[in-house]
Amino acid sequence: REFKNFGMEVLLTLDLRSTREFFSAFFSLSDYFWQGFLSSRLSLPELIVFGLSLFSKSSWEMRFSLVAKGLPGLIGMLTAIAKGPDSKYKK
């Protein structure tokens, strides 16, 4: 869930052209990856491969944008994953 939240936060920062480019790269991935992502069937190692594959299919401009806009969220996502599921809801 943290990975999807991170992705949504980055998507919300993209303009229309960048959003179209993102989804073009997303759906150019193998059916296994994009269908697995949308259906939440990918394991953590598969999500990592999915993310790297998506990054590699993106243009250099999109890669720069994803890194620049996603770095703060990436740190938060990795922290949340390290703490364990639903750790932000525990007191």
C-alpha positions as CSV (number, residue, x, y, z in Angstrom):
1,R,0.0,0.0,0.0
2,E,2.9,2.4,0.8
3,F,4.2,1.9,-2.8
4,K,0.8,2.8,-4.3
5,N,0.5,5.9,-2.0
6,F,3.9,7.0,-3.0
7,G,3.0,6.6,-6.7
8,M,-0.2,8.5,-6.3
9,E,1.6,11.4,-4.6
10,V,4.0,11.6,-7.5
11,L,1.2,11.4,-10.1
12,L,-0.6,14.2,-8.5
13,T,2.3,16.5,-9.1
14,L,2.6,15.8,-12.8
15,D,1.2,18.1,-15.5
16,L,-1.0,16.7,-18.3
17,R,1.8,15.9,-20.7
18,S,3.9,14.2,-18.0
19,T,0.9,12.2,-16.9
20,R,0.3,10.9,-20.4
21,E,3.9,10.0,-20.7
22,F,3.9,8.2,-17.4
23,F,0.9,6.1,-18.4
24,S,2.4,5.4,-21.8
25,A,5.5,4.0,-20.0
26,F,3.2,2.2,-17.4
27,F,1.2,0.3,-20.0
28,S,4.3,-0.5,-22.1
29,L,5.4,-2.8,-19.3
30,S,4.6,-6.4,-19.5
31,D,1.0,-7.4,-18.7
32,Y,2.3,-9.3,-15.7
33,F,3.7,-6.1,-14.1
34,W,1.0,-3.6,-14.8
35,Q,-1.8,-6.0,-14.2
36,G,-0.1,-7.3,-11.1
37,F,0.4,-3.8,-9.8
38,L,-3.2,-2.8,-10.3
39,S,-4.5,-6.0,-8.7
40,S,-2.0,-5.8,-5.8
41,R,-0.6,-9.2,-6.6
42,L,3.1,-8.2,-6.8
43,S,5.4,-9.0,-3.9
44,L,7.9,-6.5,-2.6
45,P,10.8,-7.8,-4.7
46,E,8.4,-7.7,-7.8
47,L,7.4,-4.2,-6.9
48,I,11.0,-3.1,-6.9
49,V,11.5,-4.7,-10.4
50,F,8.3,-3.1,-11.5
51,G,9.5,0.3,-10.4
52,L,12.9,-0.1,-12.0
53,S,11.3,-1.3,-15.2
54,L,8.9,1.7,-15.3
55,F,11.8,4.0,-14.6
56,S,13.8,2.5,-17.5
57,K,10.9,2.8,-19.9
58,S,10.5,6.5,-19.1
59,S,12.2,9.3,-21.0
60,W,15.1,11.1,-19.4
61,E,12.9,14.1,-18.7
62,M,10.3,11.9,-17.0
63,R,13.1,10.1,-15.0
64,F,14.4,13.5,-13.8
65,S,10.8,14.6,-12.9
66,L,10.1,11.3,-11.0
67,V,13.3,11.6,-9.0
68,A,12.9,15.3,-8.3
69,K,9.2,15.1,-7.3
70,G,9.4,11.6,-5.7
71,L,12.5,11.8,-3.6
72,P,10.8,13.2,-0.4
73,G,8.0,10.6,-0.8
74,L,10.4,7.8,-1.4
75,I,12.1,8.4,1.9
76,G,8.8,8.4,3.7
77,M,7.7,5.2,1.9
78,L,10.9,3.4,2.7
79,T,10.6,4.5,6.4
80,A,7.0,3.2,6.5
81,I,8.0,-0.1,4.9
82,A,10.8,-0.5,7.4
83,K,8.5,0.1,10.4
84,G,6.0,-2.5,9.2
85,P,2.4,-2.6,8.0
86,D,0.1,0.0,9.5
87,S,2.8,1.3,11.9
88,K,1.6,4.9,11.4
89,Y,-1.8,3.9,13.0
90,K,-0.2,2.3,16.1
91,K,0.1,4.4,19.3
